[in-house]
Amino acid sequence: MSYTFTKFREAEQPPQSRFGRLGRWVRGHRTMVATAAGVSVVALGVAAVAGVPLADAAESDVALPGTVRASAFAEQSGAQTEGTADAGGGKNVGWLAGGDWLRYNGVDLGTAGQVTASVRIAAAYADRTGSVELRLDSITGPVLATVPVTATGGWQSWQTSTATGTSPGGRRDVYLVLKSGQQQDFVNINWFGIAGASGASPSVSPSTSAPASAPASAPASPAPSTSSSSAAPAPATGWIPVDQAKWQAQLDAFNATVPQTPPAGRGRNPEFNATCTYSHSGQNDPIVFPGMPGASHMHSFFGNRSTNANTTTDSLFQLTDTTCNPVEDHSAYWMPTLTVDGKAVESNMFIVYYGSLMADTTKTVPMPNGLRMLQGDAKKQVATPVGAVNQFYCSGGPLDGRARSADGNFPICGDGGTVHFTMRFADCWDGKNLDSPNHKDHVTNGANNTCPPSHPVRIPAVTLSIYFPTAGGTDMKLSSGLASSMHADGFFAWDVAAMNKRVKNCVVQAVACQSNGDF
């Protein structure tokens, strides 16, 4: 595969601020986008399974006859797509590791009986073996077949792997669930098929939902006022459209808010904050695994005490008990649990800063209620030695600590310092969706003091400042793996008047405010 990397906002160097030259520094954060190229066409034959609406239909990625494209998933966890060198061109699904999954809706399995499952795979490493489980109805549902994965010679060297199983027949959702005894990406998938014993193949009926991809082209400059604020029911594709009426009402109230006059002589520092403490832990993630309790690694939750796998925008407003100040912040925030020498260490101060990185802060509007954002990558398992971008560091004492953990990836702080992490979320929104299939495509980072045409709505830049009451230890890890897998989620829900007041007074006027919203 060949890669093109586009880098956004390379990290500044410390020490003290979060919002760039207007205020405080955001500790090192680098975002990269990778694309892969290389397409060829060869002959292919496999039992027919047809009719799935394509996840990347906007790019005319048409399934070969007799196959279901892996990229036609209705929903996924951990997957990315890339151009394929396999037959027919289009895109394959890649960067798949153990625990990742892909869902395909409404598969008509035909009559009950023996079937042969075929999965088109490419795998580069002999020591990264595993399997693809075809499961019914959920990621823990009955196994239709388990297809083995062994090395094929490269990430674009394609082979067909098969396994037999017994089908109950009927129309079911089919999940491809990835299993491996190691943590690295181990397989790419281009298509799969399910053939009955007679050679006839079950079919996949067309979905009634929109394709699981962004629209082919976004309006050049959609105004925030055409958007929405509260989550509409999620389509099967993973795109959650905005509710236009509610978002318009939120914007109307914001535009009608009269700003207070700040005290004379205040410097430019556009921010307000919610200061939160630890609430609870659980193997739940209502953004990545909605409605699937126990499906994720362990998370530590902050803010709304009701947060669980079934959390929705409505539930955040119905159950508003929170660990945050101000209490008008009903949002849920979470991160992988940190352990030191085998014991969980929960943050004793979790500060959520809302601000702006733009030179012109006057175009910032409140984020829509129901917006979901995910920052970081739970699958990223690489070393973070001293000097690495986006690493844990020490608050107090030497920034990189007096020593390192046994794996070299965490600092061990000295001179009274404690472990700290800072993370910044995207600050430009597409104005149309509250979530996307990978939980990132509906937002992006601004550049050159503006937002791109694809994501024209300037929302507050959210920065998490996370303090841990520990100096660290030799054995440090996250529930998601190495330090590089640090990530955080935000499911945003604020009292409209409270959010409007803070954005208008503090961000638009570029004046720092306290947690209670006062200057």
C-alpha positions as CSV (number, residue, x, y, z in Angstrom):
1,M,0.0,0.0,0.0
2,S,1.1,3.5,-0.6
3,Y,0.2,6.3,1.8
4,T,-0.4,10.0,1.6
5,F,-0.4,11.8,4.9
6,T,-2.0,15.2,5.6
7,K,-1.0,16.7,8.9
8,F,-3.2,19.1,10.7
9,R,-2.0,21.5,13.4
10,E,1.3,20.0,14.5
11,A,1.7,20.3,18.2
12,E,3.1,23.4,19.8
13,Q,5.7,23.0,22.5
14,P,4.8,23.5,26.2
15,P,4.5,25.1,28.6
16,Q,1.3,26.8,29.9
17,S,-1.7,27.3,27.5
18,R,-4.6,25.6,25.8
19,F,-5.9,27.9,23.1
20,G,-2.8,28.9,21.0
21,R,-1.7,32.4,20.6
22,L,-5.1,33.7,22.0
23,G,-4.5,32.0,25.3
24,R,-3.3,28.7,26.6
25,W,-1.3,25.9,25.0
26,V,-2.9,22.6,23.9
27,R,-0.4,19.8,24.7
28,G,1.0,18.0,21.6
29,H,-1.7,16.6,19.3
30,R,-1.2,15.5,15.7
31,T,-4.0,14.3,13.4
32,M,-3.1,12.4,10.2
33,V,-5.3,11.1,7.4
34,A,-4.0,8.1,5.4
35,T,-5.2,7.0,2.0
36,A,-4.1,3.9,0.1
37,A,-3.8,3.4,-3.7
38,G,-3.5,0.6,-6.1
39,V,-6.2,-1.1,-8.2
40,S,-6.2,-4.0,-10.7
41,V,-8.9,-6.3,-12.2
42,V,-8.8,-10.1,-12.3
43,A,-11.4,-12.8,-12.8
44,L,-13.4,-14.0,-9.8
45,G,-16.0,-16.6,-9.1
46,V,-18.0,-17.2,-5.9
47,A,-21.5,-18.2,-4.8
48,A,-23.9,-15.3,-5.3
49,V,-25.0,-13.0,-2.5
50,A,-26.2,-9.7,-3.8
51,G,-28.2,-6.5,-3.0
52,V,-26.4,-4.8,-0.1
53,P,-26.4,-1.0,-0.3
54,L,-22.8,0.1,-0.4
55,A,-21.2,1.8,2.5
56,D,-19.1,3.8,0.0
57,A,-21.8,4.1,-2.6
58,A,-20.9,7.8,-3.1
59,E,-17.7,6.6,-4.7
60,S,-19.4,4.0,-7.0
61,D,-17.7,1.1,-5.3
62,V,-19.9,-1.6,-6.9
63,A,-19.9,-5.1,-5.6
64,L,-18.7,-7.8,-7.9
65,P,-21.4,-10.3,-9.0
66,G,-21.9,-13.0,-6.4
67,T,-20.3,-11.1,-3.5
68,V,-21.1,-8.8,-0.6
69,R,-18.5,-6.0,-0.4
70,A,-17.0,-5.8,3.0
71,S,-17.2,-2.0,2.6
72,A,-21.1,-2.3,2.4
73,F,-21.3,-2.5,6.2
74,A,-24.3,-0.9,7.9
75,E,-22.2,-0.2,11.0
76,Q,-18.7,-1.0,12.2
77,S,-16.2,-0.8,15.0
78,G,-12.5,-0.3,14.3
79,A,-12.7,-0.5,10.5
80,Q,-11.3,1.8,7.8
81,T,-11.6,1.5,4.0
82,E,-9.0,1.8,1.3
83,G,-8.6,1.3,-2.4
84,T,-8.1,-2.4,-3.2
85,A,-5.9,-4.2,-5.7
86,D,-8.3,-7.1,-5.7
87,A,-10.7,-8.0,-8.6
88,G,-13.2,-5.3,-9.5
89,G,-11.4,-2.5,-7.8
90,G,-13.4,-0.3,-5.4
91,K,-12.5,-0.5,-1.7
92,N,-11.7,-3.2,0.8
93,V,-12.0,-2.9,4.6
94,G,-8.6,-2.8,6.4
95,W,-6.8,-2.1,9.7
96,L,-8.8,-4.9,11.3
97,A,-7.7,-6.3,14.7
98,G,-9.2,-8.6,17.3
99,G,-12.5,-7.3,18.7
100,D,-13.4,-5.2,15.6
101,W,-16.7,-6.0,13.8
102,L,-18.8,-5.2,10.8
103,R,-22.6,-5.4,10.6
104,Y,-24.7,-6.2,7.5
105,N,-28.5,-5.7,7.8
106,G,-31.3,-7.9,6.6
107,V,-29.4,-10.9,5.2
108,D,-31.9,-13.4,3.7
109,L,-30.3,-16.8,4.6
110,G,-32.8,-18.7,2.6
111,T,-33.8,-22.1,3.9
112,A,-32.2,-23.8,6.9
113,G,-29.3,-26.1,6.3
114,Q,-25.6,-26.6,5.7
115,V,-23.7,-23.5,4.2
116,T,-20.2,-22.6,3.1
117,A,-19.0,-19.2,4.2
118,S,-16.3,-17.6,2.0
119,V,-14.3,-14.5,3.1
120,R,-11.8,-12.8,0.7
121,I,-8.8,-11.9,2.9
122,A,-5.3,-10.4,2.7
123,A,-2.9,-10.7,5.6
124,A,0.7,-9.6,5.7
125,Y,2.2,-11.3,8.8
126,A,2.7,-15.0,9.6
127,D,2.6,-14.3,13.3
128,R,-0.7,-12.5,13.2
129,T,-3.2,-15.2,12.8
130,G,-6.9,-15.2,13.7
131,S,-10.4,-15.8,12.4
132,V,-13.5,-14.1,11.1
133,E,-16.6,-15.2,12.9
134,L,-19.9,-14.8,11.0
135,R,-22.4,-14.3,13.8
136,L,-26.2,-13.7,13.7
137,D,-28.1,-10.8,15.2
138,S,-25.3,-9.4,17.4
139,I,-21.5,-9.5,18.0
140,T,-22.2,-12.2,20.6
141,G,-24.9,-14.0,18.7
142,P,-24.9,-17.6,17.3
143,V,-21.9,-18.4,15.1
144,L,-22.8,-19.3,11.6
145,A,-19.2,-20.1,10.6
146,T,-15.6,-19.4,11.7
147,V,-13.3,-18.6,8.8
148,P,-9.6,-18.9,9.5
149,V,-7.1,-16.2,8.8
150,T,-3.4,-17.0,7.9
151,A,-0.8,-15.0,6.1
152,T,-1.4,-14.5,2.3
153,G,1.9,-12.6,1.6
154,G,0.8,-9.0,1.8
155,W,-2.0,-6.5,2.6
156,Q,-3.1,-6.6,-1.0
157,S,-2.3,-10.3,-1.7
158,W,-5.8,-11.8,-1.8
159,Q,-7.0,-15.3,-1.1
160,T,-10.4,-16.8,-0.4
161,S,-10.7,-18.6,3.0
162,T,-13.8,-20.8,3.7
163,A,-15.5,-22.7,6.5
164,T,-18.8,-24.6,6.8
165,G,-21.6,-24.1,9.2
166,T,-25.3,-24.6,9.8
167,S,-27.8,-21.8,8.9
168,P,-31.1,-21.4,10.6
169,G,-32.5,-19.7,7.5
170,G,-34.7,-16.7,7.4
171,R,-33.7,-13.0,7.4
172,R,-31.1,-12.0,9.9
173,D,-28.4,-9.4,10.6
174,V,-24.9,-10.8,10.0
175,Y,-21.9,-9.6,11.9
176,L,-18.3,-10.3,10.8
177,V,-16.4,-10.4,14.2
178,L,-12.6,-10.4,14.2
179,K,-10.7,-12.6,16.6
180,S,-7.0,-12.8,17.2
181,G,-4.7,-13.8,20.0
182,Q,-2.6,-10.6,19.6
183,Q,-3.4,-6.9,19.5
184,Q,-2.1,-5.7,16.1
185,D,-4.1,-5.3,12.9
186,F,-4.0,-8.7,11.2
187,V,-6.3,-8.9,8.2
188,N,-8.0,-6.9,5.3
189,I,-11.4,-8.1,4.0
190,N,-12.7,-7.4,0.5
191,W,-15.9,-9.4,0.4
192,F,-17.8,-12.4,1.8
193,G,-20.3,-14.9,0.5
194,I,-22.6,-17.6,2.0
195,A,-23.5,-20.5,-0.2
196,G,-26.1,-23.2,0.5
197,A,-25.3,-26.9,0.2
198,S,-27.1,-27.0,-3.2
199,G,-25.0,-24.3,-4.6
200,A,-27.8,-21.7,-4.2
201,S,-26.9,-18.7,-2.2
202,P,-28.8,-16.7,0.4
203,S,-29.4,-13.1,-0.6
204,V,-29.2,-9.7,1.0
205,S,-32.3,-7.5,0.6
206,P,-31.8,-3.8,-0.1
207,S,-31.8,-1.7,2.9
208,T,-34.3,1.1,3.4
209,S,-31.8,3.3,5.1
210,A,-29.3,5.7,3.6
211,P,-25.8,4.4,2.7
212,A,-23.2,4.3,5.4
213,S,-21.2,7.1,4.0
214,A,-21.1,10.9,3.9
215,P,-23.1,12.5,1.2
216,A,-21.1,12.6,-2.1
217,S,-20.7,16.4,-1.8
218,A,-21.5,18.8,1.0
219,P,-23.0,22.2,0.4
220,A,-20.2,24.8,-0.1
221,S,-21.3,26.9,2.9
222,P,-24.3,25.6,4.8
223,A,-25.3,28.0,7.5
224,P,-25.5,26.7,11.1
225,S,-29.1,27.8,11.2
226,T,-30.0,24.9,8.8
227,S,-28.8,22.3,11.2
228,S,-30.2,20.7,14.4
229,S,-29.5,20.1,18.0
230,S,-31.1,17.0,19.4
231,A,-30.5,13.5,18.1
232,A,-33.0,12.1,15.7
233,P,-33.3,8.3,15.7
234,A,-30.1,6.7,14.4
235,P,-30.3,5.2,11.0
236,A,-28.7,1.8,10.6
237,T,-25.8,3.3,8.7
238,G,-24.3,5.0,11.8
239,W,-25.0,8.5,10.5
240,I,-27.2,10.4,13.0
241,P,-28.9,13.4,11.3
242,V,-29.5,16.6,13.1
243,D,-33.0,17.6,14.1
244,Q,-33.4,20.9,12.1
245,A,-36.2,22.4,14.2
246,K,-34.5,21.9,17.5
247,W,-31.1,23.1,16.3
248,Q,-32.7,26.2,14.8
249,A,-34.5,26.9,18.1
250,Q,-31.1,26.6,19.9
251,L,-29.5,29.0,17.4
252,D,-32.4,31.4,17.6
253,A,-32.0,31.5,21.4
254,F,-28.2,32.0,21.1
255,N,-28.6,34.8,18.6
256,A,-31.1,36.5,21.0
257,T,-28.7,36.2,23.9
258,V,-27.4,39.7,24.9
259,P,-23.7,39.4,26.0
260,Q,-22.6,40.8,29.3
261,T,-19.9,43.5,29.3
262,P,-16.6,42.0,30.6
263,P,-14.5,43.8,33.2
264,A,-12.1,46.3,31.8
265,G,-8.6,45.2,31.1
266,R,-9.3,41.5,30.7
267,G,-6.9,39.8,28.2
268,R,-8.0,37.7,25.3
269,N,-8.5,34.1,26.4
270,P,-11.7,32.6,25.0
271,E,-12.8,29.8,27.3
272,F,-15.2,28.5,29.9
273,N,-15.1,25.1,31.6
274,A,-16.9,22.3,33.4
275,T,-14.9,20.8,36.3
276,C,-15.8,17.2,36.9
277,T,-14.9,14.3,39.1
278,Y,-15.1,10.5,38.6
279,S,-18.5,9.0,38.5
280,H,-18.4,5.2,37.8
281,S,-16.8,2.5,35.7
282,G,-18.1,0.0,33.3
283,Q,-17.5,-2.0,30.1
284,N,-19.9,0.2,28.1
285,D,-19.6,2.8,25.3
286,P,-22.9,4.4,24.2
287,I,-21.2,5.9,21.1
288,V,-19.2,3.0,19.7
289,F,-21.3,0.1,21.2
290,P,-24.8,1.7,21.7
291,G,-27.3,-0.7,23.3
292,M,-24.6,-3.4,23.8
293,P,-23.7,-3.6,27.5
294,G,-20.4,-5.2,28.3
295,A,-19.1,-4.9,24.7
296,S,-16.2,-2.5,25.3
297,H,-13.1,-2.4,27.4
298,M,-13.4,-0.8,30.8
299,H,-14.2,2.9,30.8
300,S,-14.1,5.5,33.5
301,F,-17.1,7.9,33.3
302,F,-17.3,11.5,34.3
303,G,-20.3,13.9,34.4
304,N,-23.8,12.4,33.9
305,R,-24.1,9.6,36.5
306,S,-26.7,7.7,34.4
307,T,-24.3,6.9,31.5
308,N,-24.4,3.3,30.3
309,A,-24.6,1.4,27.0
310,N,-28.2,2.6,26.5
311,T,-27.6,6.3,27.0
312,T,-29.3,8.6,24.5
313,T,-29.7,12.4,24.2
314,D,-33.1,12.1,25.8
315,S,-31.8,10.1,28.8
316,L,-29.1,12.6,29.5
317,F,-31.7,15.3,29.8
318,Q,-34.1,13.1,31.8
319,L,-31.4,11.9,34.3
320,T,-29.3,14.9,35.0
321,D,-27.5,14.0,38.2
322,T,-23.9,14.9,37.4
323,T,-20.4,15.1,38.9
324,C,-19.6,18.3,37.0
325,N,-19.8,21.9,38.0
326,P,-21.9,23.5,36.6
327,V,-24.8,21.2,37.0
328,E,-26.3,22.6,33.8
329,D,-23.8,20.4,32.0
330,H,-25.7,17.1,31.5
331,S,-23.0,15.7,29.2
332,A,-21.3,12.3,29.5
333,Y,-17.5,12.1,29.2
334,W,-15.4,8.9,29.4
335,M,-11.9,7.4,28.8
336,P,-10.2,4.1,29.2
337,T,-9.4,3.2,32.8
338,L,-5.8,3.7,33.9
339,T,-4.1,1.1,36.1
340,V,-0.9,1.5,38.1
341,D,0.7,-1.7,39.4
342,G,-2.5,-3.6,38.9
343,K,-4.9,-1.1,40.6
344,A,-7.3,1.3,38.9
345,V,-6.4,5.0,39.4
346,E,-9.3,7.3,38.7
347,S,-8.8,11.0,37.8
348,N,-9.4,13.3,40.8
349,M,-9.8,16.3,38.5
350,F,-11.3,16.1,35.0
351,I,-11.6,19.6,33.5
352,V,-13.4,20.1,30.3
353,Y,-12.4,23.4,28.7
354,Y,-14.6,24.9,25.9
355,G,-12.8,27.6,23.9
356,S,-11.6,28.7,20.5
357,L,-8.4,28.3,18.5
358,M,-9.5,30.8,15.9
359,A,-8.2,34.3,15.5
360,D,-11.8,35.4,14.9
361,T,-13.9,34.0,17.8
362,T,-17.1,35.9,16.9
363,K,-18.2,33.1,14.5
364,T,-18.3,30.4,17.1
365,V,-21.7,29.0,17.9
366,P,-22.8,26.5,20.6
367,M,-22.4,22.8,19.7
368,P,-25.7,21.0,19.1
369,N,-27.1,19.0,21.9
370,G,-26.7,15.3,21.2
371,L,-23.4,15.7,19.4
372,R,-21.0,12.8,19.8
373,M,-17.3,13.0,19.5
374,L,-14.4,10.5,19.8
375,Q,-10.8,11.6,20.0
376,G,-7.8,9.3,19.9
377,D,-7.5,5.7,18.7
378,A,-8.0,2.7,21.0
379,K,-6.3,0.5,18.4
380,K,-3.1,2.5,18.3
381,Q,-0.5,0.4,20.0
382,V,2.9,2.0,19.5
383,A,5.7,3.2,21.8
384,T,5.5,6.7,23.4
385,P,9.0,7.3,24.7
386,V,10.3,10.6,26.1
387,G,9.5,13.3,23.6
388,A,6.7,11.5,21.8
389,V,3.8,13.5,20.6
390,N,0.6,13.2,22.6
391,Q,2.0,11.4,25.6
392,F,1.2,11.3,29.3
393,Y,3.3,13.8,31.2
394,C,3.9,15.1,34.7
395,S,2.1,18.0,36.2
396,G,4.7,19.4,38.6
397,G,8.3,18.4,38.6
398,P,10.1,17.4,35.3
399,L,7.6,17.3,32.4
400,D,8.8,13.8,31.4
401,G,9.3,12.5,34.9
402,R,12.3,11.3,36.8
403,A,12.0,7.8,35.3
404,R,9.8,5.8,33.0
405,S,7.4,2.8,33.4
406,A,8.8,-0.6,32.6
407,D,7.6,-0.4,29.0
408,G,9.0,3.1,28.7
409,N,5.6,4.6,27.7
410,F,4.5,6.4,30.8
411,P,6.4,8.9,33.0
412,I,7.2,8.2,36.7
413,C,6.9,11.7,38.2
414,G,9.2,13.1,40.9
415,D,9.4,16.2,43.0
416,G,5.7,16.0,43.9
417,G,4.5,15.8,40.3
418,T,1.5,13.7,39.3
419,V,0.5,12.0,36.0
420,H,-1.5,14.2,33.6
421,F,-3.0,14.0,30.1
422,T,-4.4,16.7,27.8
423,M,-6.6,16.0,24.8
424,R,-8.2,18.3,22.3
425,F,-11.3,17.5,20.2
426,A,-12.3,18.8,16.7
427,D,-13.7,22.3,16.5
428,C,-15.4,22.2,13.1
429,W,-18.8,20.5,12.5
430,D,-20.4,19.5,9.2
431,G,-23.7,21.1,10.3
432,K,-25.7,18.0,9.4
433,N,-24.9,15.0,11.5
434,L,-24.5,14.3,15.2
435,D,-22.5,11.2,14.6
436,S,-20.9,9.2,11.8
437,P,-20.0,5.5,11.3
438,N,-16.4,6.0,12.6
439,H,-17.6,8.7,15.1
440,K,-15.1,11.2,13.5
441,D,-16.1,12.1,10.0
442,H,-18.9,14.6,11.1
443,V,-16.3,16.8,12.7
444,T,-12.8,17.9,11.9
445,N,-10.0,20.2,13.0
446,G,-9.9,23.8,11.7
447,A,-6.8,25.1,9.9
448,N,-5.4,28.5,9.1
449,N,-8.0,30.1,11.5
450,T,-11.0,28.8,9.6
451,C,-13.1,25.7,9.1
452,P,-13.2,23.8,5.7
453,P,-16.2,24.0,3.4
454,S,-17.1,20.4,4.3
455,H,-17.3,21.3,8.0
456,P,-18.2,25.0,8.0
457,V,-19.8,25.3,11.5
458,R,-17.4,26.6,14.2
459,I,-18.1,25.0,17.5
460,P,-16.2,25.4,20.8
461,A,-12.9,23.6,20.8
462,V,-13.1,21.1,23.7
463,T,-9.9,20.3,25.6
464,L,-9.7,17.7,28.4
465,S,-7.2,18.3,31.2
466,I,-7.0,15.1,33.1
467,Y,-5.2,14.8,36.5
468,F,-4.4,11.5,38.1
469,P,-3.6,11.3,41.9
470,T,-0.5,9.2,41.3
471,A,3.2,9.7,40.5
472,G,3.1,6.6,38.4
473,G,4.7,3.2,38.7
474,T,6.7,0.5,36.8
475,D,3.5,-1.2,35.6
476,M,1.2,1.3,34.0
477,K,-1.4,0.5,31.3
478,L,-4.8,1.5,30.0
479,S,-7.7,-0.8,29.7
480,S,-7.4,-0.3,25.9
481,G,-3.6,-1.2,25.9
482,L,-0.5,0.9,25.6
483,A,-0.4,4.6,26.4
484,S,-0.7,5.4,22.7
485,S,-4.3,4.0,22.8
486,M,-5.5,6.9,25.0
487,H,-8.8,8.2,23.8
488,A,-11.8,10.0,25.1
489,D,-15.5,10.4,24.2
490,G,-17.9,13.2,24.7
491,F,-21.7,12.9,24.4
492,F,-22.7,16.6,24.7
493,A,-25.9,17.7,26.4
494,W,-26.2,21.2,28.0
495,D,-29.0,23.3,29.3
496,V,-29.5,25.6,26.2
497,A,-29.5,28.9,28.1
498,A,-26.4,28.0,30.1
499,M,-24.4,27.0,27.0
500,N,-25.6,30.0,25.0
501,K,-24.6,32.4,27.8
502,R,-21.1,30.9,28.1
503,V,-20.4,30.8,24.4
504,K,-21.7,34.4,23.9
505,N,-20.0,35.9,26.9
506,C,-16.8,33.9,27.1
507,V,-15.8,32.5,23.7
508,V,-17.3,35.1,21.3
509,Q,-15.9,38.0,23.5
510,A,-12.6,36.0,24.1
511,V,-12.8,36.4,27.9
512,A,-12.0,33.6,30.3
513,C,-14.9,32.6,32.6
514,Q,-15.3,30.5,35.7
515,S,-17.2,27.2,35.9
516,N,-20.3,29.1,37.0
517,G,-20.1,31.1,33.8
518,D,-19.2,34.4,35.4
519,F,-16.1,36.5,34.4
